[in-house]
Amino acid sequence: MVSETSGSKVESFDLVLFLWARRKLIIGLALLGFFGGIVAAYVIQPLYKSEVILFPAITNSASKALLNEQSTGRDDILALGDAEDAEQLLQVLNSDLVRERTSVHFDLMKAYKIKPESKTRNTDLREAFKDHITFEYTKFGSVRVEVLHHQPDTAALMANYIAAQVDSVWKDMNGERASKGLKIVADKVKELENEIEQIEDSMRVLRQLGVHDYHTQTERYNEYMGAAIVKGDQRAIKEFEERFKVLAQYGGAYVTLQDRQFNEVKRLSMLSMKLEQAQADYESDLPHKFIVNAAQVADKKSYPVRWLVVAISTISALLLSLLLIVAQEQVKKIKASHA
């Protein structure tokens, strides 16, 4: 046990002497890394961070939320969305449309120093956008929009602009579908109104012929006919017989038209309600998110952390010096073995 302990002390002492003999290389590279880190910390362009915190809205349809009589829990326009709604919000934020609008509005090609004539400009812009702008789902169910930019006011403007684009992009996505749905319902309503008008024209002709309400007329004529028979009024009996002939000839058509009119008016009422809902969805500008915290202009840079840059640079230089020493010793051993 004593010999092992003393042996380890000797080995440790030899390692210290080994490193001490090469202290100039180690200290030189460490100082080089230290001062290089200082230079890099001041040369690297500082970035300022601004962020927006959003909560997704629970409903995307104005008609269901405001015009539907049979409302459910997901029709409350004041309720916050769940995880699924947050994922949809993240998908919109990560869409190409949001990136393109932001890039054009703030001239990010120039800000990120991407050459317009470069063949990979779109890929470079997409990568730079991901490096400077992030969207994150938080543990509280909200979505964080975080923007890094070398100008603090621009960082805040970009974060607020991106948050504002959520509603615009969502409306553009739903606009085409909503407009086509509105046109389909409007065409059906117009078609049904024309059919009802034709039915009313046909019923107007039958009324001119003497058929006003088949069931009521038949009931009254039977009463009057019975009374005329009891009185023996032949003139009245003959007159009601003629009227019965008219009812017999046109009554069936009148009943058919009356039933059809009732059904078509009922359908028109339902379609008119759907038209109102489609119109509301098409014209809706309800926001699809709640802004908890809008972006503010940062008064302190977020990147780089200078002491961390210097520390990493110094440690990297120390590790490099050790690797160089190991490499030198290995080269010496190889030469000695071949000598």
HUGI-V16860 format. One record per pair of residues at least 6 apart in sequence whose C-alpha atoms are under 6 Angstrom apart, sorted by the first residue. I is the first residue (numbers start at 0). J is the second residue. D is the distance in Angstrom with one decimal. If there is no record, write none. Layout:
<<I J D> <I J D>>
This chain:
<<25 320 5.4> <28 316 5.5> <29 313 5.5> <29 316 5.1> <29 317 5.3> <32 312 5.1> <32 313 4.5> <32 316 5.1> <33 309 5.8> <33 313 4.7> <36 308 5.8> <36 309 4.2> <36 312 5.1> <37 309 5.6> <40 305 5.0> <45 149 5.8> <45 302 5.4> <45 303 6.0> <46 147 5.7> <46 148 5.0> <46 149 4.3> <46 300 5.7> <46 301 5.9> <46 302 5.1> <47 147 5.4> <47 148 5.4> <47 149 5.8> <47 151 5.2> <47 300 4.6> <47 301 5.3> <48 146 5.6> <48 147 4.6> <48 301 6.0> <49 145 5.9> <49 146 5.4> <49 154 5.7> <49 155 5.2> <49 294 5.5> <50 144 5.3> <50 145 4.3> <50 294 5.1> <51 143 5.8> <51 144 5.1> <51 292 5.5> <51 293 5.0> <51 294 5.0> <52 142 5.8> <52 143 4.7> <52 291 5.4> <52 292 5.1> <53 141 5.6> <53 142 5.1> <53 289 5.5> <53 290 4.7> <53 291 5.7> <54 141 4.7> <54 288 5.5> <54 289 4.9> <55 80 5.0> <55 84 5.9> <55 85 5.5> <55 288 4.4> <56 79 5.1> <56 80 4.8> <56 287 5.1> <56 288 4.8> <57 78 5.8> <57 79 5.3> <57 80 3.9> <58 74 5.8> <61 280 5.6> <62 276 4.8> <62 279 5.8> <62 280 5.9> <64 74 4.4> <64 75 5.9> <131 146 5.8> <131 147 4.9> <132 145 5.7> <132 146 4.6> <133 145 5.3> <134 143 5.6> <134 144 4.8> <135 142 5.6> <135 143 5.1> <136 142 4.6> <146 154 5.8> <146 158 5.9> <147 154 6.0> <148 154 5.1> <151 296 5.5> <151 297 5.5> <152 296 5.2> <155 294 5.1> <155 295 5.5> <155 296 5.3> <159 294 5.9> <166 286 5.8> <166 287 5.9> <177 281 5.2> <181 277 5.1> <184 274 5.7> <213 250 5.7> <227 236 5.9>>
